[in-house]
């Protein structure tokens, strides 16, 4: 399924925030108004609502773009496996 023009613009804004890219003030204003981003120092950060919207739009577009922390949170078994691997490396 393809995204509408507004959805594409919103996703581009959220991905730019994730990548610490500069975004036009009009796009930042819309995202702040909808509580998708918040100021964080000289930059912006995604809010929980912004993260949910990014995931929703990525799913609609057929994309899988996540922060590393999202991958670990959603897959604790992988984190456990990584702990086992690390303990084996420490023993050798």
CORHU-V574511 format. One record per backbone hydrogen bond with DSSP energy under -0.5 kcal/mol. CO is the residue of the C=O (numbers start at 1). NH is the residue of the N-H. If there is no record, write none. Layout:
CO,NH
CO,NH
This chain:
4,8
5,9
6,10
7,11
8,12
9,13
10,14
11,15
12,16
13,17
14,18
15,19
16,21
17,20
24,28
25,29
26,30
27,31
28,32
29,33
30,34
31,36
31,37
32,35
36,47
38,45
40,43
43,40
45,38
47,51
48,52
49,53
50,54
51,55
52,56
53,57
54,58
55,59
56,60
57,61
58,62
58,63
59,62
64,66
67,71
68,72
69,73
70,74
71,75
75,78
75,79
76,80
77,81
78,82
79,83
80,84
81,85
82,86
83,87
84,88
85,89
86,90
87,91
88,92
